[in-house]
């Protein structure tokens, strides 16, 4: 990497951030007076950032503690989503009978909003925590299902023919040929599912009032503390960015094995 490209890599992100802050400042001064400026947002949010893990009541906690609560829910919901979605995707890709029977059902369920699934979860489970996990799993698993199925159907037929010539058992074919060939598609699905799980948990917490980033955002909106709303939005974006990069690193490591 040349010195010029290294400088561009460092300076361009700072230029983008500076542009966003400048536009934000102009909007707060001349367009939306109720919108806190970046400086005011920082000053009013400072205790939540500098003491990220303090706790003074269920809905009065540091932003780090709220983030951990949301991330723990996302971890459980995402794990459930891929545990269901991965084998379902392989079944769709490997079995034409299963695909013809269930693909229409999946295509109908896939675009349903988490705002629709959450009330159903509350009816079934009667509590917000399992309802949130149900909603995350149901909404986040579809990218994994679809990408895994596409990966299986895109396997070179010659690889499968070689397995048949060698008289490999179905489990050996799956382990030696199908899974390695579909890994790039599977991890693309995981990456999309993780991002979707993070979006869903924020919406779920906002609707149920559960402690977490989404619950904190909704509480501060009802309290008209707009700087804390912006703090929540920035935190949601940063964590989503970090999760995407983390899954990308895992994908790179697995592909390199």
N, C-alpha and C positions, 0 to 999 in steps of 0.2 A: 504494500500500500504506500503510495507516494505521500509526501508531506502535505501537498495540496489537498488530496482526498481525505487525509486524516483531519485536517482543519475543517473541511466541509462537513465531515461526519460529526464533529463536535459543535460547530457553530450553527449549522442549519436548524437542529432541534431547539437551540436557545432562541434563534430568530423566530421560529414558529411560536414558542411559548410567549415571547415578548409581544408578538402581534396579537395573540389572544388576550393578553393582559391589557394591552392598549385599547382594543375594541371593548373589552369589559368595562374599563374605566370611562370611556366615552359614553357607553350605554347608561351607566349608573349616574352620570352627571347631566346628560342632556336628553335622554329618551325615557328612562324608567327610574324616576327618583327613589322608588322603594327598593330598588336593587342595590345592595351594598357594594361599595367599591372593593377591589382586591385588598387594599390596606385595611379597610374597616372589617372585612371578612376575617382577615388574619387576627386583628386585635380582639374581636369578639369570640373567636374560636380558639385563641391561644391556650387557654387552660385545658381544653380537650385534646390538644395536640402535644403540648409539653408535658402533660400528665396523662398519657394515653391509656393507662390501666387503672385509674382511680375508680372507685365505686362508692356512690352516695345514694343508693336506692336503685331500683330495677331499671328505671329509664333515665337515670342521671349517672352516666358512666363515661369514661374516657373513650375516644374514638377507636383506640386500639382494642379495647375490650369488646366494644360493639362489633368491630370487624371480626374478631375471633369467634364470637357467637354466631355470626352469619356464615363464616367459613366452615365452622363445624357442621352446621346444618347442610351446607352445600356439599361437604365431603360425604356425608351419609346419603344424601339424595343422589349425588352423582354416582357413588359406588353402586347404589341400587339400580340406577339407570343403565349403567354399562353391564351389570350382571344380568339384567333382563335383555337388554338390547343386542348384545353381542351374539349370544346363541340364536336369538330370533333372526338376526341378519344372516347368519350362516344357513339357517333353515330356509329362509326365503331364497337364498342364492343357490342352494344345493337341490332343493325339492320343488320341481315344477308343480306338483299337486298342492303342496303347502302354499306356494306363491299364488296360485289361482284361487285358492280358498280364502286367504287372509290379506292379500295385497289391497283389495278394495276397502276392507275394514281399516287397514293402516292408513290409506290415503284419505279416508274420511276423518280419522282421529287426529292425524298429524297437524292440521292447521288450527285446531281448537286452542283458544287462548288460555293461558294459566288463570286468568280472571274467571273463566268458566269452570275450570277443574277444581279450583280451591273450594267453592261452596259445596261441591259434591263430596270433596274430602272431609269437610266439616260435618256433613250429614252422616257419612259413613263412620268416621272415627270419633266424632263429638269433642275433639280436642285440637288445638291449633298446631301443635308440634307434629303429630303424625300426619295431619292434613297437609302441612307444608312439605313434608318428605314425599308424600304421595304425589303432590302436584309437581315437585321437582323431577321425580323419577319419570312420571308420565310425559312431561313436556320435553325433558332433556334427552330421552332415549332415542328419539326418532332420527337425529343425524347419524347416530351409531348404527341403527338398524339399516337405514338406506345406504350408507357408505359401505358397510360390510357386505350387504347383498350385491351392490354394484361391483365390489372387489372380487367376490366369488365368481360372478358371471363374466368377469373380464379375464379370468385365468386362461392362458394359452391352452387350447385343447390338446396340443401335443404333450404337454406335461401330464395331463390326466391319462392320455393314452399310454404313456410310458409306465405310469403306475399300474394300469390294468395289465399291460404285458408282463410286468414283474409280479403280478398277482398279489399286490399289496392289499392288506385288509383295509376296510373303510376307516378305522381309527388311524392306521399308519398313513393312509392317503391324506387324511385331515391334518395330521401332525407334521408330515414331511413335505407336503406339496401345497395344500389349500391354505393353511394358516400362514406360512412364510410368504406366499404370493400375495395374500390380501392385507398384510400388515400395514403398508402405506395407507390404504383406504380406511382400515380400522382406526388408525391413529388420527387421521383427518376427522373421522366421525367423533372420536373422543374429544378432540380439540373443540369442535363445534358444540358438542354436548356440554362440555364444561362451561363455555361461555354462556350458553343458554341457561344452564343451572344457576349461574350467578345472577342473570337477569330475573329469573323466576323467584329466587329467594327474596330479592329486594321487594318485588311486587307482593309476595306472600306476607312478608313482615309488615308492609304498609297496610294491608287489608286486615290482618289479625291483631296488629298492635304489639307483636312479640318483640322483646328486646333484641336489637341488632341494628345494622345500618338502616334498613328500610323502616323499622319501627321508630328509630330516632328521627329520621327524616320527616315522617308523618306527624310525629309529636311536635316537632319544631315548626312545621307548617301550621298546625292548629294553634300554636302559641305565637305565630307571626314573628318568629325569630329567623329572619331570612338569611342571615350570615351562616347559621348552622345548617340550613338547607344546602347552601353552596358548599360548605365543608363536606356534607354527606355526598353530594354529587361528585366532587373531586376525589373523595376516598373511593367511591364505587368505581370510578374510571381507572384510578391507579391500581386497585386490586384486580380489576378485570384484565388490565394490561399485563400485570405480573403473572396471573394465572395462565394467560395465553402463552407468554414466553416460557413459563415453566413446562407446560405441556409440549411446547416445541422442542425444548431441551431433552425431555424424556423420549420423544419420538426419534430424535437424532441418535440418542444412545442406543435405543432398541434396534434401529435400522443398521447400526454399525456392528451389532453382535454377530 
